[in-house]
Every structure is written in structure tokens, then in C-alpha cells.
């Protein structure tokens, strides 16, 4: 069994058990992509890249943990901030 088939088999087994891939699995996937691109994930400058990429993805998808109905139904709390857009350069604030 080749590497890709082994990874696919593990993913199917995890899915059947109702489990998500772990952080280590995600970092290993980034390492594989770096190797696939022809780079050496162990070279200076790339060693911490898998962890950085996984942290970025955690931040990108952080909102998936928030129930929008609960957020909008509650009392007015701290402002929700959105980074300035490239098009307008203005920060959007929901109060």
C-alpha cells in the first residue's frame, strides 16, 4: 500500500468512528504538501511552517464555532470587528 492509500484508509477509518483529524494530522498534511511542491520541510525557514499553517486555518475557521443566532439574540456585547477591506481600506464594525 502506498502512502496516499494508507492516509486515505486512515481517514476513512476515522470518519467511520466519527472522529476529526488531529492537529498532528493537519501538520503532517502540510508537510506532505511542502514535499509535493519539491521543497524540504526540514530546511531552515520551513521547519515551523506546518504549525503556522494549521494556526492560520484555525483562525480562518474560528467562526464555525459561533452560533450566529445566539450571537445576534444576545445583549449588545463587545463590538465585532472586521479587518479593513482591500477595496475600501475601511474597517467595518458591527455594534
C-alpha positions in Angstrom: 0.0 0.0 0.0 1.4 3.4 -0.9 1.5 6.4 1.3 -1.6 8.1 -0.2 -3.6 4.9 0.1 -2.6 4.5 3.7 -3.6 8.0 4.5 -6.9 7.6 2.8 -7.6 4.4 4.7 -6.8 6.1 8.0 -9.1 8.9 7.1 -12.0 6.6 6.2 -11.5 4.7 9.5 -11.6 8.0 11.5 -14.7 9.1 9.6 -16.4 5.8 10.3 -15.7 6.4 14.0 -17.0 10.0 13.9 -13.5 11.4 14.6 -11.9 14.5 13.2 -8.2 14.6 12.1 -5.9 15.7 14.9 -3.7 18.8 14.8 -0.7 16.4 14.2 -2.6 15.0 11.2 -3.1 18.5 9.8 0.5 19.5 10.3 1.6 16.2 8.6 -0.6 17.1 5.7 1.1 20.5 5.3 4.5 18.7 5.4 3.3 16.4 2.6 2.2 19.4 0.5 5.6 21.1 1.1 7.3 17.8 -0.1 5.0 17.5 -3.0 5.9 21.1 -4.1 9.6 19.9 -4.2 10.7 21.7 -1.1 12.3 20.3 2.1 10.0 20.8 5.1 13.0 20.3 7.4 15.1 23.2 5.9 15.6 26.3 8.0 12.7 28.7 7.5 10.2 25.9 6.8 10.5 23.8 10.0 7.7 25.8 11.7 5.6 26.2 8.6 3.2 23.3 9.2 2.3 24.6 12.7 1.9 28.2 11.3 -0.4 27.0 8.6 -2.5 25.0 11.0 -2.8 28.0 13.3 -3.8 30.2 10.4 -6.5 27.7 9.4 -7.8 27.5 13.0 -8.1 31.3 12.9 -9.8 31.3 9.4 -12.4 28.8 10.6 -12.8 30.1 14.1 -16.3 31.5 13.3 -17.6 28.0 12.7 -17.7 27.6 16.5 -20.0 30.6 16.8 -23.8 30.2 16.6 -24.9 33.3 14.7 -28.5 33.1 16.1 -27.2 33.1 19.6 -24.8 35.9 18.9 -27.5 38.1 17.4 -30.1 37.3 20.0 -27.9 38.2 23.0 -27.4 41.6 24.6 -25.1 44.0 22.8 -21.6 43.0 23.8 -18.2 43.9 22.5 -18.0 45.2 19.0 -17.4 42.6 16.3 -14.5 43.9 14.1 -13.7 43.0 10.6 -10.3 43.9 9.1 -10.1 46.7 6.6 -11.0 45.6 3.1 -8.6 46.0 0.3 -11.2 47.6 -1.8 -12.2 50.4 0.6 -9.5 50.4 3.3 -12.2 51.0 5.9 -12.7 48.8 9.0 -16.2 47.5 9.3 -17.6 47.5 12.8 -20.9 46.0 14.0 -22.1 47.4 17.3 
